[in-house]
Amino acid sequence: MSKKTTDTSAAGAATDVKSGLSRRNVLKGAAVFGGLAGSGAVTGFPTIWAQNPITLRQFGTGVSNLNAIAEKCKADLGITLQMTALDSDAVSQRVVTQANSFDIADIEYWICKKVFAAGTLQPMDVKKIKYYDDIVPIFTTGKLTPESKIAQGTAPSTVGFVEGPESKTFAKAPTQWMTLIPTIYNADTLGIRPDLVGRPIKNWKDILDPAFKGKTSILNIPSIGIMDAAMICESAGIIKYGDKGNMTKAEIDATIDFLIKTKKAGQFRAFWKTFDESVNLMASGEVVIQSMWSPAVAAVRSKGIPCVYQPLEEGYRAWGGGLGIARHLKGAQLDAAYEYINWYLSGWVGAYLNRQGYYSAVLSTAEKNMTPEEWGFWMLGQPAKTDILSPEGKVMYTAGAVRDGGSFKERMGAVACWNSVMDEDRYMVRRWNEFIAA
């Protein structure tokens, strides 16, 4: 942000203090008198921020750094979001090495484990998060239901809290201070072309079937790709891991050696890094079974091409992301960051993400911004009563369709592991790069 913008914000903050009127008090009043909980709107807010324009520089992966969110934020809050989309590795590097180049970091929880100790992000006070008590418990207790087991890997709850406002050490239980405010998550599996695979697909190991030689792909993001590889290897009975999310060197070696052998045998067609690459591989028919993300499957389907996000017997590999606040933010900018995060959880964004096949961190507010038919299809696993449309208004599923994998509880209740950063991360990345170069 330019010095001029910063000076303007500081002056605005000073004016508010002199008048005895803080933005937070005004907004609390607006919420109370307007009865706005869950509506996604805050009456009068744009006028307040228009007096002291605020710009927040946000970066993260392309999954959730979406222009539609920035446009809606500007319309509802009067806050300008400057969004930059990067791949996961570039996100990690920027958080650590370019601390003053951003205000909001939209990052994944496994990345948080990699970067929070650098001290470039400030812990966030949950007392300032309006919908904190409504956040899905996966991110707080670590369990979808009280009976759930916490899956292997970097479960969000294990890196979600620190002990205090200056702490860099993750807490073992929820505290007042969160590292990230959760926003988006999903349970990932293999995508398939049902018209081209020629048989039922039930297991992760099916990607190794010789019938698919030269027509398979896994993603080339080391910390995520290695988890898919582990699901495949364990499914095939090649390796039994102590913890897929925190492999020993011997387990890493066995996994990578198998991948190199499989690659040299010609089983893989490609290794993708971006959403668009995965869509193009599947839509063209070059690949018939591969690592995939739910919205990428939907993107293939929107082209009129059959594509299924296949539930598998061994369960899903899950991931989650959230919003972090830069350490340097204070005053009016810090107030704006909190207001933006509260708005993010208030429903409109949640519904927007749910309609793409992701899940939102506060389900109750998202539901209020979706039709009963949308909620029934996306969240309850019910057959679509009407055509299901994308956020852009395109037909994604026709009436009668059922979401791949069923309901929210069925999918998120079948998570086998979370994307992870291992103790032997550097060694794993070096070995992974050997595999890609082989």
Order of alpha helices (4+ residues) and beta strands (2+ residues): alpha-alpha-alpha-beta-alpha-beta-alpha-beta-alpha-beta-beta-beta-beta-beta-beta-alpha-beta-alpha-alpha-beta-alpha-beta-alpha-beta-beta-alpha-alpha-beta-alpha-alpha-beta-beta-alpha-beta-alpha
